[in-house]
Amino acid sequence: MGFMSRWSKWRKILLVVAAVLAVAGIGGAVTAVLTYHEATKIDRSNPKVVLDEYLRAIMVEKDPVGVELYSCEDGGQLNAIRNFRNELDQREKDFSVEIEVSWGAIDLVGESQTQLATTDLVIIARKQGAVESRSRERWQFGLSDQDGWRVCSSAKSPLPAPSPSSVS
């Protein structure tokens, strides 16, 4: 066997190995992209989770892109919560305080395609770390299943009156 025939044999082996590595690399890249897509896609399958993410985006992170991801396309009925967020921002400026908003359990009522969610927002104003004020407001949110749940409306509602306690 001459030098050229051995080189030709090695060249074929190298080409086969290179082709296998290229196919494996492409397969690995496709798998990585699909795995990343699944891990980062927005889960709109649960209305409570969607409302929680919406509230986090508008009240905590103040992230308009996040808000849009969880809102109905026609977000005109979300003006109440948007105005409330703007009011809190103005209070922070006017009184030199930091306002933090949290919420409690989310209660759902509704049919299969629409849900009405109720939760209490807790508003705490802090000045130099000390609590200046604390309040609680009940809010209702309408959610609609539009290729996944989305928040479509918001309205402040009255807090229930405290029930009288019996005194023995």
LINHU-V118644 format. One record per backbone hydrogen bond with DSSP energy under -0.5 kcal/mol. CO is the residue of the C=O (numbers start at 1). NH is the residue of the N-H. If there is no record, write none. Layout:
[[CO:NH] [CO:NH]]
//
This chain:
[[2:6] [3:7] [4:8] [5:9] [6:10] [7:11] [8:12] [9:13] [10:14] [11:15] [12:16] [13:17] [14:18] [15:19] [16:20] [17:21] [18:22] [19:23] [20:24] [21:25] [22:26] [23:27] [24:28] [25:29] [26:30] [27:31] [28:32] [29:33] [30:34] [31:35] [32:36] [33:37] [34:38] [35:39] [36:40] [37:41] [42:44] [44:149] [46:50] [47:51] [48:52] [49:53] [50:54] [51:55] [52:56] [53:57] [54:58] [55:59] [55:60] [56:60] [56:61] [57:63] [62:64] [63:67] [64:68] [65:69] [66:70] [67:70] [68:71] [70:151] [73:75] [74:77] [75:78] [76:79] [77:154] [78:82] [79:83] [80:84] [81:85] [82:86] [83:87] [84:88] [85:89] [86:90] [87:91] [88:92] [89:93] [90:94] [91:95] [92:96] [92:97] [97:99] [98:100] [98:126] [100:124] [102:122] [105:107] [107:118] [109:116] [113:145] [114:111] [115:117] [115:143] [116:109] [117:141] [118:107] [119:121] [119:139] [120:104] [121:123] [121:137] [122:102] [122:124] [123:135] [124:100] [125:132] [125:133] [126:98] [127:130] [130:127] [133:125] [135:123] [137:121] [138:157] [139:119] [140:155] [141:117] [142:152] [142:153] [143:115] [144:146] [144:150] [145:147] [148:146] [150:144] [151:72] [153:142] [155:140] [157:138] [166:168]]
//
